Amino acid sequence: MSLPSVVLPDRRPSQAAAYRIGILLLGAGTMHFVIPKQFDSIVPPSLPGEARTYTNISGVAELAIGAGVLVPRTRRLASGLAAVLFLAVFPANVQMTVDWWRNSKIPLPLKIGVMLRLPMQLPMVTEALKARRNA
């Protein structure tokens, strides 16, 4: 008589947050180089230097951090950096919101959408911290 085999549940934390953050960052980083003018336009004018420099630096950062989040060996560090990056780009998102609300050519639904996007930074930060914790 043989005993039934017991399958124990997998106790490893889910890496779903890391995959979501990594893919998001790789997509956003790529877009910095595909449509750089869109990103140039949201660089706060109070920053010194050329807007394109900030677009390129943030694009490279997003690509590097996104790749790092997807690699198990670098996931913990990269996920922490992702949380910092999401906080660092928040002023650009605020600038975009201000600019769009001042522009009479932008339809109201898009203005509302860009404003609703601002609070989404918080879940992105918490998702990155979750990925860091689960790494």
C-alpha positions as CSV (number, residue, x, y, z in Angstrom):
1,M,0.0,0.0,0.0
2,S,1.5,3.3,-1.0
3,L,0.7,6.7,0.6
4,P,-0.6,9.4,-1.6
5,S,2.0,12.0,-2.6
6,V,1.5,15.4,-1.0
7,V,2.2,18.4,-3.1
8,L,3.3,21.3,-0.9
9,P,2.3,24.8,-2.0
10,D,5.1,27.0,-3.5
11,R,6.2,29.3,-0.7
12,R,8.3,31.6,-2.8
13,P,6.8,35.1,-3.1
14,S,5.2,36.1,-6.4
15,Q,7.4,37.9,-8.9
16,A,4.4,39.3,-10.8
17,A,5.1,42.9,-9.5
18,A,8.6,42.7,-10.8
19,Y,7.4,41.6,-14.2
20,R,4.8,44.4,-14.4
21,I,7.3,47.1,-13.3
22,G,10.1,45.7,-15.6
23,I,7.8,45.6,-18.7
24,L,6.4,49.1,-17.9
25,L,9.9,50.6,-17.6
26,L,11.2,48.9,-20.7
27,G,8.2,50.2,-22.7
28,A,8.4,53.7,-21.3
29,G,12.2,53.8,-21.8
30,T,11.8,52.8,-25.4
31,M,9.2,55.5,-26.0
32,H,11.7,58.1,-24.9
33,F,13.7,57.3,-28.0
34,V,10.8,56.7,-30.4
35,I,8.9,59.9,-29.6
36,P,11.4,62.1,-27.7
37,K,9.6,65.4,-28.4
38,Q,6.7,64.2,-26.3
39,F,9.0,63.7,-23.4
40,D,11.0,66.9,-24.1
41,S,7.8,68.9,-23.8
42,I,7.2,67.8,-20.2
43,V,10.6,68.5,-18.8
44,P,10.1,71.3,-16.3
45,P,11.5,74.5,-17.8
46,S,13.1,75.4,-14.5
47,L,15.6,72.6,-14.9
48,P,19.0,73.8,-16.3
49,G,20.2,72.6,-19.7
50,E,18.4,71.0,-22.7
51,A,15.2,69.1,-22.3
52,R,16.5,66.4,-24.6
53,T,19.3,65.6,-22.2
54,Y,16.7,64.8,-19.5
55,T,14.7,62.8,-22.0
56,N,17.7,60.7,-22.9
57,I,18.9,60.2,-19.4
58,S,15.5,59.2,-18.1
59,G,15.0,56.9,-21.1
60,V,18.3,55.1,-20.4
61,A,17.5,54.9,-16.7
62,E,14.1,53.4,-17.4
63,L,15.6,50.8,-19.8
64,A,18.5,49.9,-17.4
65,I,16.3,49.7,-14.4
66,G,13.5,47.8,-16.3
67,A,16.0,45.2,-17.4
68,G,17.5,45.0,-13.9
69,V,14.1,44.4,-12.4
70,L,13.5,41.4,-14.8
71,V,16.8,39.8,-13.8
72,P,16.5,37.9,-10.5
73,R,20.1,38.6,-9.5
74,T,19.6,42.4,-9.7
75,R,15.9,42.6,-9.0
76,R,16.1,43.8,-5.4
77,L,18.4,46.8,-6.2
78,A,16.6,47.6,-9.5
79,S,13.2,47.5,-7.9
80,G,14.3,50.0,-5.2
81,L,15.8,52.2,-8.0
82,A,12.4,52.0,-9.8
83,A,10.6,53.4,-6.8
84,V,13.1,56.3,-6.7
85,L,12.7,56.8,-10.4
86,F,8.9,57.0,-10.2
87,L,9.3,59.7,-7.5
88,A,12.0,61.5,-9.6
89,V,9.8,61.8,-12.7
90,F,6.8,63.1,-10.8
91,P,7.6,66.8,-11.4
92,A,7.6,66.1,-15.2
93,N,4.1,64.5,-14.8
94,V,3.0,67.6,-12.9
95,Q,4.4,69.8,-15.6
96,M,2.5,67.9,-18.2
97,T,-0.7,68.3,-16.3
98,V,-0.2,72.1,-15.9
99,D,0.6,72.5,-19.5
100,W,-2.3,70.5,-20.7
101,W,-4.8,72.4,-18.5
102,R,-3.5,75.7,-19.8
103,N,-3.8,74.6,-23.5
104,S,-7.2,75.4,-24.9
105,K,-6.6,73.0,-27.8
106,I,-6.5,69.9,-25.6
107,P,-9.9,68.3,-25.1
108,L,-11.3,68.2,-21.6
109,P,-11.4,64.3,-21.4
110,L,-7.6,64.3,-22.1
111,K,-7.0,67.0,-19.5
112,I,-9.0,64.9,-16.9
113,G,-7.0,61.8,-17.9
114,V,-3.7,63.5,-17.4
115,M,-4.8,64.8,-14.0
116,L,-6.0,61.3,-13.0
117,R,-2.6,60.0,-14.0
118,L,-0.8,61.9,-11.2
119,P,-2.1,59.8,-8.3
120,M,-1.1,56.6,-10.2
121,Q,2.5,57.4,-9.3
122,L,1.8,56.1,-5.7
123,P,0.7,52.6,-6.8
124,M,3.7,52.5,-9.1
125,V,6.0,53.3,-6.2
126,T,4.3,50.7,-4.0
127,E,4.4,48.1,-6.7
128,A,8.2,48.7,-7.1
129,L,8.7,48.3,-3.4
130,K,6.6,45.1,-3.4
131,A,8.9,43.8,-6.2
132,R,11.9,44.7,-4.1
133,R,10.5,43.0,-1.0
134,N,9.6,39.8,-3.0
135,A,13.0,39.7,-4.7
